[in-house]
Amino acid sequence: MTWHRRLTPKKSAIWSALGIQDLLRLSRFAPSTHPLMIGTVTHFWNRTTNNFHLPCRMMGMSFLDVTAITGLPIKSPEFTYEMIPE
């Protein structure tokens, strides 16, 4: 992307401080798609549970799956029940 190459020298430090540098780098690459596979997996997708309902069991995406696919680190505090407002 031309905008990314043009702005990187000026904005790289700001992007790093905001924690979005890796995400912006990822946006430069176009993922390969397989239309037949996308059609096949949507057959098993359940909108109610947001999971794949396969013959063996239900399967869903986790943050670790997203990290493995995108290479983006997970940088968020752990969720605890004390964080829920009363």
Sequence and secondary structure as in RCSB ss.txt:
>XXXX:A:sequence
MTWHRRLTPKKSAIWSALGIQDLLRLSRFAPSTHPLMIGTVTHFWNRTTNNFHLPCRMMGMSFLDVTAITGLPIK
SPEFTYEMIPE
>XXXX:A:secstr
 HHHHHHHHHHHHHHHHHT HHHHHHTTS     HHHHHHHHHHEETTTTEEE SS EE   HHHHHHHH     
     GGGS  
